[in-house]
Amino acid sequence: MENKTKFNIWYVLAAVWGVLLLQNLIFDQFRPTIIPYSDFIEAVEADKVIEIAVGQDRISGKMRGDNMDEEVLFTTVRVDNDLSRKLAEHNVKFSGQVENTFLKAILSWVVPIGLFFGIWYFLMRRMQGGQAGVMSFGKNKAKIVGEKDIDTRFNDVAGADEAKEELQEVVDYLEKPQMYLEVGGQMPKGVLLVGPPGCGKTLVARAVAGEAGVPFFSMSGSDFVEMFVGMGAARVRDLFEQARDKAPCIIFIDELDALGKARGAGGMIGGHDEREQTLNQLLVEMDGFDTQKGIIIMAATNRPEVLDPALLRSGRFDRQVLIDKPDVNGREAILKIHSAKVQLEADIDLTVIAQKTAGFSGADLANVINESALLAVRNGRKKVSTIDLDEAVDRIIGGLEKKNRVINAEEKKIVAYHEVGHALVAALTPGSEPVHKISIIPRGLAALGYTQQRPTEDRYLMSTKELLGKIDVLLGGRVAEQIIFDSVTTGAGNDLMRATDIARAMIVEYGMGETLGLSTYPRQRSPVFLQSEQGFSGGKDYSDDTAAQVDAETKKILEERSRHVTALLTSHREKLTAIAERLLEKEVIFEEEFVSMVSAEPASA
């Protein structure tokens, strides 16, 4: 490993001190001998002085040594003003020397001032984050990447095929704008990339610039807003001026919601003047530039609901491209891209990993590959195995294993029956996702165990039967505790909360209940920014009597499903006990063994 020595000011000071000491030793060898003025007069009278140079207040020259053959350099302080007569009497060659004090004045005045301004300039640059120039507050902080420096292409982006097709028009326009101009069409001025965090919005924008071969201006929305009023607007103007000089190009503004929130949404007068001025300047600049010059503005946000409507109207961000979490095929493609540089064992099936990671973003999948590589190195393997990938997925879902957390035998037994209750109900419920893994190894902050289900395919619609099946699986842990131990614990708290949310959503949002019929009342009617900034939520849009009926029907659904799950697990109590005992022995049971145990044990009558 290469050792890099850190800069230390003490090394510099020691080096300077050493140079000065060496210089002093060398100069001592050639420095003239300093003699008193009386000795100089005696030498003159003894005819030992050969020649001198007389300065304003100092005399220097050559004189003979004691053996009269050696020449000695000397210097002394001038005292006698009538020296010339005495020198002439003794035939000493002398001349006047005019001392030049200009260099001393430079060193004594200019150097300290220059040093002061140098330190001030250095501190100002540090305060401005390395921006060029001292008074560069109004300069934009965009990272400008040349067309030759962008190596990202559409082949590097997976799981966003529809978005790539939509943005291919932008690439074609930047490459061949004349083809569009001949028809009379104009490209949209702005393209807004919308999607959850970690889904590759910035990567897609760089890929567009890389495919088109144009410069790429990248800047975050928060970089515009400063503590000084007017600086954000000045940076917007400067950004567009630079873009016009380098057209065709792409301007990319990441986290647009930091800059483009709806004006006046905060409910405070004068509280967002700087941000609103910056937003106004952006709107003006987007109206003012000509798309024929080849400038495309791209922006990304994961909160489109908080953006100002003026940003989203036609003529500004007229095209919105959704970059959502990838489906199973997209996840497999993303895993292949990120695993290309990782040594994998030959038997690894990325399709299975893609099925296990439903709901993962591109960043999550990249983290899975990286974590698996780290685990392989930690375990002394040179290639990533399926075990490493499974453990990496579990880490991201549930957190780190808490192997040192001591759980008493009774609690461990309760956790085992609880998790097997979830898994057995899932295995016995038609249409439920298959169980991939059961574990009673503690993970994260509070999980004492978990049951992992693997969806066989991505689902976008769910029927009433499937939602009731999800409630059954959630209630399976608590019901198993009740059947085996005739008591319940606090471990089912999160399960009950999720089951209640599903039951209430069926009644209030999906029209699957009896109380409201086809009427729906979504729980969040107000925009998110109004809830967060004004401090109130949308509330319910129905009367208290209706709310009481909704509560009663929610309770009815949960009680009915609880009775169904109780009957189901009671009839399969032998399976429940056998699998739980096996889980207590091994701590982890995988899909193959679990399925064999469920099918091998005959159902009790």
C-alpha positions in Angstrom: 0.0 0.0 0.0 1.3 3.4 -0.9 2.1 5.6 2.1 1.2 9.3 1.6 2.9 11.7 3.9 0.6 14.4 5.2 1.7 18.0 4.9 3.0 19.5 8.2 3.9 23.1 8.8 6.6 22.0 11.3 8.5 20.2 8.5 8.6 23.5 6.6 9.8 25.5 9.5 12.5 23.0 10.3 13.7 23.1 6.7 13.8 26.9 6.7 15.7 27.0 9.9 18.3 24.5 8.6 18.8 26.5 5.4 19.3 29.7 7.4 21.8 28.0 9.7 23.8 26.6 6.8 23.8 29.9 5.1 25.1 31.6 8.2 27.9 29.1 8.5 28.9 29.6 4.8 28.8 33.4 5.0 31.0 33.3 8.1 33.8 31.9 6.0 33.7 34.9 3.6 32.4 37.7 5.9 34.8 40.7 6.3 36.5 41.1 9.7 34.8 43.8 11.7 37.5 46.0 13.4 37.3 49.1 15.7 37.7 52.5 14.0 40.9 53.1 16.1 42.5 50.0 14.7 41.6 51.2 11.2 43.3 54.6 11.9 46.4 52.8 13.2 46.5 50.6 10.1 46.3 53.7 7.9 49.2 55.4 9.8 51.2 52.1 9.5 50.6 52.0 5.7 48.8 48.7 5.9 45.6 49.8 4.2 45.6 49.1 0.5 42.2 50.4 -0.7 38.8 51.3 0.8 35.3 52.2 -0.1 33.7 54.9 2.0 30.0 54.8 2.6 27.7 57.1 4.5 28.4 55.5 7.9 30.6 52.5 7.1 34.1 51.9 5.6 35.1 48.6 4.0 38.2 47.6 2.1 41.5 45.6 2.0 44.6 45.8 4.2 47.8 43.8 4.8 48.0 41.3 7.5 50.6 40.9 10.2 53.1 39.2 7.8 52.5 42.0 5.2 51.9 39.4 2.4 48.3 38.4 3.3 45.4 40.6 2.3 42.6 40.9 4.8 39.0 42.2 4.1 37.8 44.5 6.8 34.9 46.8 7.7 34.4 49.4 10.3 32.1 52.2 11.3 32.9 55.6 9.9 33.5 58.3 12.5 36.1 60.9 11.3 34.7 63.3 8.7 38.2 64.6 7.9 39.4 61.2 6.8 40.3 62.1 3.2 43.3 64.2 4.1 44.8 61.5 6.2 44.3 58.9 3.5 46.0 61.1 0.9 49.0 61.5 3.2 49.5 57.8 3.4 48.8 57.1 -0.4 45.6 55.0 0.3 43.4 54.5 -2.7 39.8 55.3 -1.7 36.4 56.0 -3.4 33.0 57.0 -2.2 30.1 54.5 -2.0 26.5 55.6 -2.4 24.2 53.3 -0.5 21.0 52.3 -2.3 18.1 52.1 0.3 15.4 51.4 -2.3 15.6 47.6 -1.9 15.4 48.0 1.9 12.3 50.1 1.5 10.7 47.4 -0.7 11.5 44.7 1.7 10.3 46.6 4.8 7.0 47.9 3.3 5.9 45.9 0.2 6.6 42.4 1.5 4.6 42.7 4.8 1.7 44.2 2.8 1.9 41.5 0.2 2.0 38.9 2.9 -1.1 40.3 4.5 -3.1 40.3 1.3 -1.9 36.8 0.5 -3.2 35.5 3.8 -6.5 37.4 3.3 -6.9 36.0 -0.2 -6.3 32.5 1.0 -8.8 32.8 3.9 -11.5 34.3 1.5 -11.1 31.5 -0.9 -11.5 28.9 1.9 -14.6 30.7 3.0 -16.1 30.7 -0.5 -15.4 26.9 -1.0 -12.6 27.3 -3.5 -14.4 29.6 -5.9 -12.0 31.5 -8.2 -11.7 35.2 -7.3 -12.2 37.0 -4.0 -15.5 38.7 -4.9 -17.1 35.7 -6.5 -20.3 35.4 -4.5 -22.4 35.9 -7.6 -20.6 33.2 -9.5 -22.4 29.9 -9.9 -21.0 26.7 -8.3 -21.8 24.4 -11.2 -19.5 21.6 -11.9 -18.8 21.8 -15.6 -17.9 18.5 -17.3 -16.6 18.6 -20.8 -18.1 16.4 -23.5 -14.9 14.3 -23.7 -14.9 13.7 -19.9 -18.3 12.1 -19.7 -18.0 8.3 -20.0 -21.6 7.5 -19.0 -23.8 6.0 -21.7 -27.3 4.5 -21.8 -25.8 1.1 -21.6 -24.6 2.0 -18.1 -28.3 2.6 -17.1 -30.5 -0.3 -16.4 -34.0 -0.7 -15.1 -35.2 2.6 -16.8 -35.9 1.5 -20.3 -39.0 3.7 -20.8 -37.1 6.8 -19.5 -34.2 6.1 -21.9 -36.6 5.9 -24.8 -38.2 9.1 -23.8 -34.9 10.9 -23.5 -33.5 9.5 -26.7 -35.3 12.4 -28.5 -33.3 14.9 -26.4 -30.1 13.1 -27.5 -31.2 13.2 -31.2 -32.0 16.9 -30.9 -28.7 17.8 -29.4 -26.9 15.8 -32.1 -29.0 16.8 -35.1 -31.0 19.9 -34.3 -31.4 20.9 -37.9 -33.6 17.8 -38.6 -36.1 19.1 -36.0 -35.9 22.7 -37.2 -36.7 21.8 -40.8 -40.0 20.2 -39.7 -40.7 23.2 -37.4 -40.6 21.3 -34.2 -39.0 22.5 -31.0 -37.7 20.4 -28.2 -39.0 21.0 -24.7 -37.0 23.6 -22.8 -37.0 21.6 -19.6 -37.1 17.9 -18.7 -38.0 17.0 -15.1 -36.8 13.6 -13.9 -39.2 12.4 -11.1 -38.7 9.3 -8.9 -37.8 8.0 -5.5 -34.3 8.5 -4.1 -31.6 6.3 -5.4 -33.3 5.3 -8.7 -30.6 6.9 -11.0 -32.0 10.3 -11.9 -28.5 11.9 -11.9 -27.1 8.9 -13.7 -29.7 9.2 -16.5 -28.9 12.9 -16.9 -25.2 12.2 -17.3 -26.0 9.4 -19.7 -28.0 11.9 -21.9 -25.0 14.3 -22.0 -22.6 11.4 -22.7 -24.7 10.1 -25.6 -25.1 13.5 -27.1 -21.5 14.5 -26.6 -22.2 17.9 -25.1 -20.9 19.7 -22.0 -22.8 19.0 -18.8 -23.5 21.7 -16.1 -24.3 20.0 -12.8 -25.6 22.0 -9.8 -27.7 21.3 -6.8 -30.8 23.4 -6.0 -29.4 24.3 -2.6 -26.2 25.8 -4.2 -28.3 28.7 -5.5 -29.7 29.9 -2.2 -27.2 31.9 0.0 -27.4 34.0 3.2 -26.9 37.1 1.1 -30.1 38.3 -0.6 -29.8 38.4 -4.4 -26.8 36.0 -4.7 -29.0 33.1 -5.8 -30.5 35.2 -8.7 -27.0 36.3 -9.7 -25.9 32.7 -9.8 -28.8 31.7 -12.0 -27.9 34.5 -14.4 -24.2 33.5 -14.4 -25.1 29.9 -15.0 -27.2 30.6 -18.1 -24.6 33.0 -19.5 -22.0 30.3 -19.3 -24.4 27.8 -20.9 -25.0 30.1 -23.8 -21.3 30.4 -24.4 -20.9 26.6 -24.5 -24.1 25.7 -26.3 -25.2 23.0 -27.2 -25.1 21.8 -23.6 -27.2 20.4 -20.8 -27.9 22.2 -17.5 -28.8 19.8 -14.7 -30.3 21.0 -11.4 -30.4 18.2 -8.8 -32.9 18.4 -5.9 -35.0 21.0 -7.6 -37.4 21.1 -4.7 -34.8 22.9 -2.6 -35.1 25.8 -5.0 -38.5 25.5 -6.6 -41.0 25.1 -3.8 -44.3 26.7 -4.3 -44.1 30.4 -3.4 -45.9 31.3 -0.2 -46.4 27.7 0.9 -44.6 28.3 4.2 -47.3 30.6 5.5 -44.8 33.3 6.6 -44.4 36.8 5.2 -40.9 37.5 4.1 -39.6 34.2 5.3 -38.4 32.9 1.9 -37.5 36.1 0.0 -34.1 34.9 -1.2 -35.5 31.5 -2.4 -38.4 33.2 -4.2 -36.1 35.7 -5.9 -33.9 32.9 -7.1 -37.0 30.9 -8.3 -38.3 34.0 -10.1 -34.9 34.5 -11.9 -34.9 30.8 -13.0 -38.4 31.2 -14.4 -37.3 34.4 -16.3 -34.2 32.7 -17.7 -36.2 29.7 -18.8 -38.5 32.0 -20.7 -35.7 34.0 -22.2 -33.4 31.6 -23.9 -33.9 30.1 -27.3 -34.0 26.3 -27.6 -32.6 26.6 -31.1 -29.2 27.2 -29.5 -29.2 23.7 -28.1 -29.6 24.3 -24.4 -31.6 21.7 -22.6 -32.4 22.1 -18.9 -32.8 18.9 -16.9 -33.8 18.7 -13.3 -34.4 15.9 -10.7 -36.7 15.8 -7.7 -38.3 13.1 -5.5 -41.0 15.6 -4.3 -42.8 16.9 -7.4 -45.9 17.7 -5.3 -44.1 20.7 -3.6 -42.9 22.4 -6.8 -44.3 25.7 -7.9 -46.9 25.4 -10.6 -45.1 28.0 -12.7 -42.2 25.6 -13.1 -44.4 22.8 -14.5 -46.4 24.8 -17.0 -45.8 24.4 -20.8 -42.7 26.2 -22.0 -40.7 25.4 -18.9 -40.5 21.9 -17.6 -42.9 20.7 -20.2 -41.8 17.0 -20.1 -41.8 14.9 -17.0 -40.0 11.6 -17.1 -40.7 9.0 -14.3 -37.7 7.0 -13.1 -39.3 4.6 -10.7 -38.0 1.7 -8.7 -37.1 -1.1 -11.2 -39.1 -4.2 -11.8 -37.7 -7.7 -11.5 -36.1 -7.6 -14.9 -34.7 -4.2 -14.3 -33.2 -5.3 -10.9 -31.5 -8.2 -12.6 -30.0 -6.0 -15.2 -28.8 -3.5 -12.6 -27.3 -6.4 -10.6 -25.4 -7.6 -13.7 -24.0 -4.1 -14.3 -22.7 -3.7 -10.7 -21.5 -7.2 -10.5 -19.4 -7.0 -13.7 -16.4 -5.8 -11.7 -16.9 -8.3 -8.8 -15.7 -11.9 -8.8 -18.8 -14.1 -8.5 -19.0 -17.9 -8.1 -20.3 -19.7 -11.1 -23.5 -21.0 -9.4 -24.9 -17.6 -8.5 -28.3 -16.9 -10.0 -28.9 -13.1 -10.1 -32.6 -13.8 -11.1 -33.2 -15.2 -7.6 -31.5 -12.2 -6.0 -33.6 -9.9 -8.1 -36.8 -11.7 -6.9 -35.7 -11.3 -3.3 -35.1 -7.6 -3.6 -38.5 -6.3 -4.5 -38.8 -2.6 -3.8 -35.1 -2.0 -3.9 -33.7 1.0 -5.7 -30.7 1.0 -8.0 -28.6 2.4 -5.1 -29.8 -0.4 -2.8 -28.8 -3.0 -5.4 -25.4 -1.5 -5.8 -25.0 -1.6 -2.0 -26.0 -5.3 -2.1 -23.2 -6.1 -4.5 -20.7 -4.1 -2.5 -21.7 -5.5 0.9 -21.5 -9.1 -0.5 -17.9 -8.4 -1.8 -16.9 -7.0 1.6 -18.4 -10.1 3.3 -16.5 -12.4 1.0 -13.2 -10.7 1.8 -14.0 -10.8 5.5 -14.7 -14.5 5.4 -11.4 -15.2 3.5 -13.0 -16.0 0.1 -11.7 -14.7 -3.3 -15.2 -14.9 -4.9 -18.6 -13.8 -3.8 -20.9 -16.7 -3.0 -24.7 -17.0 -2.8 -24.4 -16.9 1.0 -22.7 -13.5 0.8 -25.4 -12.1 -1.4 -28.2 -13.5 0.9 -26.5 -12.0 3.9 -26.0 -8.6 2.1 -29.8 -8.5 1.3 -30.6 -9.4 4.9 -28.3 -6.6 6.2 -30.0 -4.0 4.1 -33.6 -5.2 5.0 -33.1 -5.9 8.7 -29.8 -4.5 9.7 -26.7 -6.1 11.2 -26.8 -9.4 13.0 -26.7 -8.9 16.8 -24.8 -12.1 17.6 -23.7 -10.9 21.0 -27.3 -10.0 22.1 -28.1 -12.5 24.8 -31.8 -13.7 24.8 -33.0 -16.1 27.5 -34.3 -19.5 26.4 -38.0 -18.6 27.1 -38.0 -15.5 24.9 -36.1 -17.3 22.2 -38.8 -20.0 22.2 -41.5 -17.4 21.9 -39.7 -15.7 19.0 -39.3 -19.0 17.2 -43.1 -19.9 17.5 -44.0 -16.3 16.5 -41.9 -16.4 13.3 -43.0 -19.9 12.4 -46.6 -18.7 12.9 -46.0 -16.1 10.2 -44.3 -18.5 7.8 -46.9 -21.4 8.3 -49.9 -19.1 7.6 -48.1 -17.8 4.5 -47.5 -21.3 3.3 -51.1 -22.4 3.9 -52.7 -19.3 2.4 -53.3 -19.5 -1.4 -51.8 -16.7 -3.4 -49.4 -15.6 -0.6 -45.7 -15.0 -1.4 -43.5 -18.0 -0.8 -41.4 -18.0 2.4 -37.7 -17.7 1.6 -36.1 -17.7 5.0 -37.0 -17.8 8.7 -34.5 -16.6 11.3 -34.4 -16.0 15.1 -31.1 -14.2 15.0 -31.6 -10.6 16.2 -31.0 -7.9 13.7 -31.0 -4.1 13.8 -32.3 -2.2 16.7 -35.4 -4.2 17.8 -35.9 -7.2 15.5 -35.5 -10.4 17.5 -36.4 -12.5 14.4 -37.9 -12.2 11.0 -39.6 -14.1 8.2 -38.6 -13.2 4.7 -41.0 -13.8 1.8 -39.9 -13.7 -1.8 -42.4 -12.5 -4.4 -42.3 -14.5 -7.6 -43.3 -11.5 -9.7 -43.9 -7.7 -9.3 -47.5 -6.9 -8.4 -49.2 -3.6 -9.1 -52.8 -4.6 -8.2 -54.1 -6.5 -5.3 -57.5 -8.2 -4.8 -59.6 -8.3 -1.6 -58.6 -11.9 -1.1 -54.9 -11.1 -1.3 -55.2 -8.2 1.1 -57.0 -10.4 3.6 -54.2 -13.0 3.1 -51.6 -10.3 4.1 -53.6 -9.6 7.2 -53.7 -13.3 8.0 -49.9 -13.6 7.7 -49.4 -10.5 9.9 -51.7 -12.0 12.6 -50.0 -15.4 12.4 -47.3 -14.6 14.9 -49.5 -13.3 17.6 -52.0 -16.2 17.1 -49.2 -18.7 17.4 -48.1 -17.2 20.7 -51.7 -17.4 22.0 -52.1 -21.1 20.9 -48.8 -22.4 22.3 -48.3 -20.2 25.4 -51.9 -19.1 26.1 -50.6 -15.5 26.4 -49.3 -12.8 24.1 -46.2 -10.5 24.1 -45.4 -7.1 22.8 -43.5 -8.5 19.9 -46.6 -8.4 17.7 -47.0 -4.6 18.0 -45.7 -3.7 14.6 -47.7 -6.6 13.0 -50.9 -5.4 14.5 -50.3 -1.8 13.3 -49.7 -2.9 9.7 -52.7 -5.2 9.8 -54.9 -2.4 11.0 -53.6 -0.1 8.3 -54.4 -2.6 5.6 -57.9 -3.2 7.0 -58.6 0.6 7.3 -57.3 1.2 3.8 -59.6 -1.4 2.4 -62.6 0.4 3.9 -61.6 4.1 3.5 -59.5 4.1 0.3 -60.3 1.0 -1.8 -64.1 0.8 -1.4 -63.8 -2.8 -0.2 -65.8 -2.4 3.0 -69.5 -2.3 3.9 -69.5 1.0 5.9 -68.6 3.5 3.1 -69.4 1.3 0.1 -68.0 2.9 -3.0 -67.1 6.2 -1.3 -63.4 6.7 -0.7 -61.6 9.1 1.6 -57.8 8.9 1.1 -56.0 9.7 4.3 -53.8 12.4 2.8 -55.8 14.9 0.8 -53.6 17.9 1.4 -50.3 18.4 -0.4 -47.3 17.2 1.5 -45.7 20.6 1.8 -48.9 22.0 3.5 -48.7 19.1 6.0 -45.1 19.6 6.9 -44.7 23.4 6.9 -48.1 24.5 8.3 -48.2 21.8 10.8 -51.5 20.1 10.1 -52.6 17.0 8.1 -55.5 16.5 5.8 -57.6 15.0 8.5 -60.7 13.0 7.8 -63.4 14.1 5.4 -66.3 12.2 7.0 -68.3 12.7 10.1 -67.6 11.3 13.6 -70.5 8.9 13.2 -69.0 7.5 10.0 -65.6 7.3 11.7 -67.1 5.3 14.5 -68.5 2.9 11.9 -65.2 2.7 10.1 -63.5 1.8 13.4 -66.1 -0.8 14.1 -65.7 -2.5 10.7 -61.9 -2.4 11.0 -62.2 -4.2 14.3 -64.7 -6.7 12.8 -62.3 -7.5 9.9 -59.3 -8.1 12.3 -61.4 -10.3 14.6 -62.7 -12.4 11.7 -59.2 -12.9 10.3 -57.9 -13.7 13.8 -60.5 -16.5 14.2 -59.6 -17.8 10.7 -55.8 -17.9 11.5 -56.5 -19.5 14.9 -58.5 -22.3 13.3 -55.8 -22.7 10.6 -52.8 -23.0 13.0 -54.8 -25.1 15.5 -55.4 -27.7 12.8 -51.7 -27.6 11.9 -50.3 -27.5 15.4 -48.0 -30.4 14.9 -46.4 -28.7 11.9 -46.1 -25.5 14.0 -44.3 -27.3 16.8 -42.0 -29.4 14.6 -40.8 -26.4 12.5 -40.4 -24.2 15.6 -38.3 -26.9 17.3 -36.1 -27.2 14.2 -35.8 -23.4 14.1 -34.6 -23.3 17.7 -32.0 -25.9 16.9 -30.7 -24.3 13.7 -31.7 -20.6 14.2 -32.1 -20.2 10.4 -34.3 -22.3 8.1 -34.3 -21.7 4.3 -37.0 -22.2 1.8 -36.2 -25.8 0.7 -36.2 -27.2 4.2 -39.3 -25.3 5.2 -41.3 -26.4 2.2 -40.2 -30.1 2.7 -41.3 -29.9 6.4 -44.7 -28.3 5.5 -45.4 -31.0 2.9 -43.9 -33.9 4.8 -46.0 -33.5 8.0 -49.5 -34.7 7.5 -52.2 -32.3 8.5 -54.1 -33.2 11.7 -57.7 -33.9 11.4 
